Amino acid sequence: MMRPIKQPGTARDPEATGLVCRACGCRQFRVIYLKRLPGALMRRRECRNCGKRITTRETGG
């Protein structure tokens, strides 16, 4: 029996999108800081596995 092919970046394959830790490859982050900017949000995130921190900027759109 053949399984359907998952298209990366679609709602059917949620793991194909999103953040990936560059240090360990983990996809689990927690938000440690949130700042509201005009027209955007800035979030400081920490990898739950290795503790590496990254900053993301999200705009509405």
Residue, then its C-alpha position, 0 to 999 in steps of 0.5 A: m500500500m502506498r502512502p501519500i507524499k508529504q509536501p514540505g512546508t504545507a499544513r500536512d507536514p508541519e515539521a517541514t517549516g519553522l525554526v531549527c536550532r543551528a547548534c543541535g538541530c532541535r525544533q523546540f524553543r521557548v520564548i524568553y523575551l517579547k518586545r512589541l515594535p511598530g508593525a512587528l514583534m521581536r522575540r528572543r527564543e532559547c533552544r530547549n535542548c542546548g540553550k542556544r538563543i536566537t532572535t526572531r522578528e515577526t511582521g504582520g502580513 
